[in-house]
Each structure stands twice: as structure tokens, then as C-alpha cells.
């Protein structure tokens, strides 16, 4: 148990760093109010490997730091919430419903990792502008920013949102299904235990 916790914490630190790199190092394109970057792919990958709690926290920490250190500190609290929730959604679908942590069936793992990835990123497309609207309507009133949030929510199928979701989905699904067998063979695949699955749901 202790060995697994240490391994999970180590992987979570690595995933947080990859989330930061995916956002801050690789160029992020700001298109129509949507930042197109690959940080979300590593949030999803972390949750597929570690479960919703560890993976979500890793993504939340990594991308929150990226916001703070790249001049978007004002959006950092919302980023933390969104990425944590995204990780929890992945954990719920992949580990609690799909039970990929208990399976060695490659087809099943590929299927549920894809469903979890697409589901979480689609959820994020709705949740992020919704949270932004609530943020600027109730917590920090700003009519102009609230209106922009509504525009983003209504235009959920804009090219920037679709491109962002598709790119991150492909990267996360390919990476997870490529590295899981190698980690398993090396006996360093993180174990998502029943307690973690329960938390993710």
C-alpha cells in the first residue's frame, strides 16, 4: 500500500509537470477566447493512469501553475476547479464504470479510455464556460466577461473548441494505450484501488 502511494505521488508530480509543459512550453494558440494547447491531454492521461483524484489534482496543480507563470493568474482558480473536475470525470468513466484498472483486455481498455477521454473533454467544453459565467455573474461581477462566457457556451462547436478537444483526445488515447502495456510489463503500472475508484465516483 505504501509503495503504491509513493508511486502514485511520484507519477502525479510527473503528470503535473507534463501538464505545465503541455500548456506553457508548447505554443498555446488563443483563438476566439479559447486557448488551444495540449495540457488537457496530460490531465486525462494522469487520470487514466492514476485515477480521478490523483490525476485530477496533478492536472489542476500543473495547469494552475502554468496560468500563474504565463500571465493568466486571474483565471488560475477556475483552472484548478475545471481540471480537478475533468480528472474526476475521467476517473468515474474509466475506472468506476469501465473498470479499466481491473482489466487486461486491450479492446476493452482502448474502448473505455476513449469514452472517458472524449466524455471528459466534452464535459469540459460545457463546464468551463459555465463556471466562468457563474464566476463573473455571482462571485466577481463583470457583465462583459459574463457575456463572453455565454458566447463561448453557445458557440460550443466553434473551430477552436473542436480542434482543442480533438487534439487532446487523440494524444491522451494514443499515449495511454501505448504506455500502459510497457508500464505493466515493467511492473510499475500505478494501481487504482477500490478506495480511489470510490472517491472518483
Backbone torsions as a table, in degrees:
resi	resn	phi	psi	omega
1	UNK	NA	-48.5	-178.5
2	UNK	-64.3	-41.0	178.8
3	UNK	-60.9	-42.0	-179.5
4	UNK	-66.5	-38.6	178.4
5	UNK	-64.1	-42.2	178.6
6	UNK	-63.3	-43.2	178.8
7	UNK	-62.2	-44.3	-179.9
8	UNK	-63.5	-41.8	178.8
9	UNK	-64.7	-39.9	178.4
10	UNK	-63.7	-45.0	178.2
11	UNK	-64.8	-38.3	179.5
12	UNK	-62.0	-41.3	176.5
13	UNK	-61.8	-42.6	177.8
14	UNK	-62.9	-44.0	-179.3
15	UNK	-66.2	-36.7	177.0
16	UNK	-62.0	-41.6	178.6
17	UNK	-65.0	-40.7	179.4
18	UNK	-66.8	-36.8	176.0
19	UNK	-61.6	-43.3	178.6
20	UNK	-61.7	-47.4	-179.6
21	UNK	-62.4	-43.0	-179.0
22	UNK	-61.7	-25.2	179.7
23	UNK	-98.7	-48.9	-168.3
24	UNK	-88.6	-31.4	-175.4
25	UNK	-89.6	-51.4	175.4
26	UNK	-71.8	139.9	-176.4
27	UNK	-58.2	130.1	175.3
28	UNK	-99.5	125.4	-178.6
29	UNK	-93.7	123.4	177.9
30	UNK	-93.5	105.3	-176.3
31	UNK	-124.1	117.4	176.8
32	UNK	54.8	38.9	178.4
33	UNK	83.0	-2.0	180.0
34	UNK	-109.9	123.8	178.0
35	UNK	-84.5	114.1	179.2
36	UNK	-88.7	113.5	-178.7
37	UNK	-151.1	173.3	-177.3
38	UNK	-106.8	12.7	178.6
39	UNK	-60.9	-36.9	-178.8
40	UNK	-62.9	-29.2	178.8
41	UNK	-60.7	-36.8	-179.0
42	UNK	-80.0	-25.3	171.5
43	UNK	-62.7	-47.9	-179.9
44	UNK	-64.7	-45.5	179.6
45	UNK	-58.6	-42.7	178.5
46	UNK	-60.9	-41.6	-179.5
47	UNK	-71.3	-33.3	176.3
48	UNK	-66.6	-38.9	-178.4
49	UNK	-79.4	-41.1	-168.6
50	UNK	-109.3	-11.2	-173.3
51	UNK	97.1	167.6	-173.8
52	UNK	-62.7	-39.4	-175.0
53	UNK	-70.7	-57.6	179.7
54	UNK	-63.0	-45.7	-178.6
55	UNK	-64.9	-42.6	178.4
56	UNK	-64.3	-43.0	179.0
57	UNK	-65.7	-39.4	178.3
58	UNK	-61.0	-46.8	178.7
59	UNK	-64.4	-40.7	-179.6
60	UNK	-62.7	-45.3	-179.4
61	UNK	-67.4	-47.6	-177.3
62	UNK	-62.0	-45.8	-176.9
63	UNK	-80.3	-25.5	173.4
64	UNK	-67.1	-43.8	176.1
65	UNK	-62.0	-38.7	178.8
66	UNK	-61.7	-42.7	177.1
67	UNK	-60.2	-48.6	-176.3
68	UNK	-62.1	-42.7	-173.4
69	UNK	-86.3	-5.8	179.6
70	UNK	-116.8	17.0	172.9
71	UNK	92.2	13.7	178.8
72	UNK	-118.9	40.1	-175.2
73	UNK	-58.5	-31.0	-178.3
74	UNK	-63.7	-29.0	-178.7
75	UNK	-93.5	-0.8	-176.3
76	UNK	-58.6	-44.6	179.4
77	UNK	-61.3	-39.7	178.4
78	UNK	-68.0	-37.7	177.5
79	UNK	-60.6	-44.6	-179.9
80	UNK	-57.7	-47.7	-178.7
81	UNK	-63.4	-47.7	-176.3
82	UNK	-62.1	-44.1	-176.2
83	UNK	-73.8	-34.3	175.0
84	UNK	-62.5	-46.3	179.8
85	UNK	-64.5	-39.7	178.0
86	UNK	-58.5	-44.9	178.2
87	UNK	-62.5	-40.3	179.0
88	UNK	-65.5	-35.3	177.4
89	UNK	-66.4	-43.2	176.5
90	UNK	-59.5	-45.9	179.9
91	UNK	-60.8	-42.0	179.3
92	UNK	-61.0	-49.6	-176.1
93	UNK	-72.5	-49.5	-173.3
94	UNK	-73.9	-42.3	-171.5
95	UNK	-99.6	-38.0	-178.6
96	UNK	-84.9	-42.6	-179.0
97	UNK	-88.3	-52.6	-177.6
98	UNK	-79.1	-21.2	178.1
99	UNK	53.8	43.5	-178.2
100	UNK	-69.8	-23.5	-179.9
101	UNK	-70.1	-17.6	-178.8
102	UNK	-105.0	7.0	-172.9
103	UNK	-117.1	151.3	172.6
104	UNK	-122.6	11.7	178.0
105	UNK	-82.2	109.5	-174.8
106	UNK	-59.8	-39.1	-179.3
107	UNK	-65.6	-42.5	179.2
108	UNK	-65.8	-42.9	-179.9
109	UNK	-62.9	-44.2	179.0
110	UNK	-62.6	-42.6	-178.6
111	UNK	-62.4	-51.6	-175.0
112	UNK	-75.5	-28.9	174.9
113	UNK	-67.4	-36.1	177.5
114	UNK	-68.6	-44.5	179.8
115	UNK	-62.1	-44.1	-179.0
116	UNK	-64.2	-41.9	-178.8
117	UNK	-65.0	-52.6	-178.9
118	UNK	-63.9	-41.1	179.8
119	UNK	-62.3	-43.7	-178.0
120	UNK	-68.6	-41.7	-179.0
121	UNK	-71.1	-34.6	175.3
122	UNK	-66.3	-42.7	176.8
123	UNK	-59.5	-41.9	-179.3
124	UNK	-63.5	-34.5	178.6
125	UNK	-60.4	-29.8	179.3
126	UNK	-92.8	-42.5	-173.9
127	UNK	-66.9	-41.8	-175.6
128	UNK	-62.3	-51.5	177.1
129	UNK	-67.5	-29.4	177.7
130	UNK	-65.5	-44.3	177.5
131	UNK	-63.3	-40.6	179.3
132	UNK	-61.8	-39.9	179.2
133	UNK	-64.0	-47.4	178.7
134	UNK	-61.5	-41.1	-178.7
135	UNK	-57.8	-48.2	-175.2
136	UNK	-91.2	1.6	175.3
137	UNK	-102.4	-39.1	-173.9
138	UNK	-110.3	-52.1	-173.1
139	UNK	-76.1	-51.7	179.6
140	UNK	-130.2	81.6	-173.9
141	UNK	-53.0	125.4	177.0
142	UNK	-155.6	99.3	-172.8
143	UNK	-58.6	-39.8	-177.7
144	UNK	-65.8	-45.1	-179.6
145	UNK	-70.2	-34.3	176.9
146	UNK	-64.8	-39.9	178.5
147	UNK	-64.6	-40.0	177.8
148	UNK	-63.6	-36.7	178.4
149	UNK	-63.9	-41.3	177.8
150	UNK	-64.6	-40.4	177.8
151	UNK	-60.3	-41.6	179.2
152	UNK	-65.0	-38.5	-179.2
153	UNK	-68.8	-42.0	179.7
154	UNK	-67.7	-40.7	-178.0
155	UNK	-91.8	48.2	-174.1
156	UNK	-65.4	-20.0	-179.1
157	UNK	-100.5	18.0	177.4
158	UNK	-62.1	155.4	-174.8
159	UNK	-57.4	-37.1	-178.0
160	UNK	-64.7	-44.2	-179.7
161	UNK	-65.1	-43.8	-179.6
162	UNK	-65.3	-46.3	179.8
163	UNK	-59.6	-46.0	179.9
164	UNK	-57.8	-49.2	-177.7
165	UNK	-65.4	-43.4	-177.7
166	UNK	-66.0	-48.0	-179.0
167	UNK	-59.4	-48.2	-178.5
168	UNK	-67.2	-35.6	178.1
169	UNK	-63.6	-48.2	-178.6
170	UNK	-61.1	-46.8	-178.8
171	UNK	-60.6	-48.1	-177.3
172	UNK	-63.7	-45.3	-178.0
173	UNK	-65.2	-46.3	-179.0
174	UNK	-63.8	-47.9	-178.7
175	UNK	-61.5	-46.3	-177.3
176	UNK	-61.9	-48.2	-176.9
177	UNK	-73.0	-16.4	176.0
178	UNK	-85.1	-41.3	-174.0
179	UNK	-91.1	-21.1	-178.8
180	UNK	-58.1	-48.1	179.7
181	UNK	-60.8	-37.6	-179.9
182	UNK	-66.7	-43.4	178.5
183	UNK	-65.1	-38.9	179.6
184	UNK	-65.2	-43.0	-179.9
185	UNK	-63.8	-37.1	179.6
186	UNK	-82.1	-0.7	-180.0
187	UNK	61.0	35.7	176.4
188	UNK	-126.2	21.4	175.1
189	UNK	-73.5	124.4	179.9
190	UNK	-58.7	142.8	178.8
191	UNK	-98.1	121.8	175.3
192	UNK	-94.1	100.8	-174.2
193	UNK	-79.6	168.4	-177.6
194	UNK	-56.5	-37.6	-179.3
195	UNK	-63.6	-41.7	179.2
196	UNK	-66.4	-42.8	179.5
197	UNK	-60.9	-41.1	179.6
198	UNK	-62.1	-41.5	178.7
199	UNK	-64.9	-39.0	-177.5
200	UNK	-65.9	-26.0	-179.9
201	UNK	-92.4	NA	NA
